[in-house]
Amino acid sequence: MTLPAVWLLHSNDVPADSADAKALERLLSADEHARRARYHNSEARHQFLLGRALLRRVLGKISDQPPEALSFSRNENGKPLLASMPDLHFSLSHSGQWIALAVSCEAPVGIDIEQPSKPRDFLRIARHYFHPQERALLEAPPLELMPTHFYRLWTMKEAFFKARGTGISEGLGRINLAGYHLGQGVSFDETLADRDAPWQFYYAMHPLPDTTQLHMALAGTDPALGELNNTSIYRGID
């Protein structure tokens, strides 16, 4: 298996209450079972199960350990780590009925997916959170491209701050991705300590059966991240 790589999983791939789902429950720790039980919605409980099972199956295979025996800790920013292999980096994202997992053996990685499910006021969100040049990009014609531009910017920003381990509360407007759209690269706010780090980004849209798109972005300093292609994107839990 070549890393970095991505795994995509849909909740219907392992139907809730099926024998396969019951088998996955045995992989979870006592803490994960308790966290899962706190969800009142059955679909949310199923999504949590699939996300943790996917994480355990994939990391277990990579680390050559039983998936149910894996133990997790957190770094100083709260980013999850595999206790036995802290240099194996991973990131998990949920949206709608989809789950995505990214793994790198070189550097911290962040992944974000968005499955659009309802209309959003793109310009209102952008005016509140985005860099001025990104807002100008959204407002530029043709306006029918605004949703695509918005989700590309949003997922790439989310992936960036997840890779940093800080979350979007650090300030979405502190990274300017307008140049990425024009092939001119990414610029960072001068207050970001690692603004000169060789950050790599990957963005793609995956067609869905209902004719919409699943937007996916990855960010990190793994040099191979920007060269990710379909051969490194797996579908399923194994």
N, C-alpha and C positions, 0 to 999 in steps of 0.2 A: 504494500500500500504506500502510495506516494502522498506526502503531506506538503503543503496544506490541502485540505479536502473539506467538502461540505456534504452533509446528509440532509435530505428533505423527507418529511414524513407527514402524511395526511391522516386525520383521525379515523377515516374510513378504512385505512390500510389494515388496522387491527380493530375490528368492531368492538364496541363496549359490551361487556358481559359475555364475550366469546371465550372459548377455551384458551385461545392465545393470550387474551387480555388477562385472564386469571393467572396464567403462567408468568406473565410479566410482573404481577403483583408480588411474587416471591423474590424478586430482585431488589425491592425497595427496603431501605433501612427502617427501623422503628420511628426515627424522626421524620422520614419522608412519608410514612403512613399517617403520622399525626398531622403533618402539613396538608396532606391530601384530604384528610377528613374535615378540615376547616372550610373547604369549599362547599357551598350550599348547592351549587349548580352541578348536575351530573355530567354535563359536557365539560365543565372546567375540571372536574375530578379526573375525567378520562384524559384530557389534555395533559394534566400534570403527570399522570401515570406514564403516558407515552413519552413525554419529554425526559423524565428521569430514567426510564427504561432505555431509551435511545442513547442517552449519555452513558449509562453504565455498560450497555452492550458494546458500543464503539470504543470507549476508553479501555474496557476490559480486553478487547481484542488487540488493541495497540500495545497495551502494557503487559499483555500475556498474564492477566490475573482474572480470577472468577469475577464476573460483573457484580454479583451480590456481595463480594468481599471488599469492594472499593470504599475508601474512606476519603471524605472531602474536608478541606479547611478553607480559610480565607486569608488573603494578604492584607496589608495595612489599609487598603482602600475598600476592602470588603469584597473584592473579586474572588470568586470560587477557584480553588486549586485542588488537584488530585494529590492527596497527602503523600503518597509513595513516589510520585513523579511530578514535583512542582514545576519542572521545566517543560512539561507537556501542557500547552495552552489550549483553551477551548472557550467557546461562547455559544449560548443557547438563546433562541428567539422563538416567540409564539405570535401568531396572528391568525385570527379566524380559526379555521380548521387545520392550519398548517403549523409545522414545527421545523426549525432549521438548526443544525449544529455545525459549527466550524471548528476544526482542530489544526493546530500548527505545532511543530516541534522546534521552531526557531525563535519565536517572539510572541508576546501577547497579541491576541486577535479579537476582533469584535464582529458580530454579525447581526443584521437586522432584516426582518422581512415585514412586508405590509401587504395584506390582502384587502383591497378596498371593498367596503361593504355598504357604505352610505355616503351621500354627498357631503363634502366638506367645503368650508369657506377658505380656500387656499390663500387668498390674498390677506385676509384678516390674520391668519396664523403667521404668514410670512412677515407681515408688518410688525407683528409683535415679537417674533423670535429670530428672523433671518437677518443676514448681512444685507446692507442696502444694495449691493450689486446683485445679490441673489433675488431680491425683490424686483429689481429692474428686469432680470431675466424672465421672471414669471409674467410680468406685465407686457413683455414684448410679443408682437404677433409672430406666428399665428396662435391665437389664444386657445385653440383646440389642443395644443401641446402642453398647456398649463398643468393638467394632472400628471402627465409623465414627468415633466420637469420637477414638480413639487415632490413626488414620491422618490425620485432619484436623490434630490437634495436631502429630504428627511431621512431616508434610510442610510445614506452615507454619513450624515451627521450622527445618527444614533450609533452606527457601527464604530465610528471614531471614538466617541466618548465611552462606549462599552469596552473598547480595547484599552483605553487609558484606565479603566476601572473606576471612573469618577461619576459617570452618568450625565445626562443632559442638563442637570442643574448647574453644571459648570459654565453653561452659556452657549447656546446653539449658534449665536451670532459671532462667536470668537473664531470660527473657522469659516472661510469663504470658499465655496465650491463653484462659484460662477465660472471661474477659469477652467475648471475641469470639463465643463460642457464645450468650451471652445478649444480644448486641447492645450491649454496654457498652464495646467497644473493647479495646485491648491495653495492658498495662502492662509496664514494663521495670525491671530492676534499676537502682538509683541509680548503680551503678558503670559502667554503659554510658554512654560520653561523649555519644552521640547519642540518648539516650532520649527527648528531646523532638522529634526529627525527625518530620516528617509521614509516617510509614510507612503504606503502603497494602498491603492483602493481598487475594488472590483465592484461592478454594478451590472445587473442583468434583469431582464423581464422574462418570466416564464409564462407562456400562454396557459390559461385554465379552461376547463371544458365549458364554462359559462360565458366564454369569450372575453372575460376580463384578464388581468395580468397579475401575477404574483411578483412584486418588486423585491429584489434581494440585493443587499450591499454588504461588503466586507471591508474592514480596515485593519491595518497593523503595519509593523515594520519588518515582517518576513519578506525578503526580496522576491520570493516566488509568488506572493499574493496577487500582484498585478498581472501575472501570466496564467491565472486560473482559467480553466476551460471546462467544457462539458464532461471530459473524461475524469475529472476530479470531483464531479457532483453526483452523488449516489442517491438513489430513491429507495426508501425502506428502512427497516430497523436493524438489519444485519450488515 
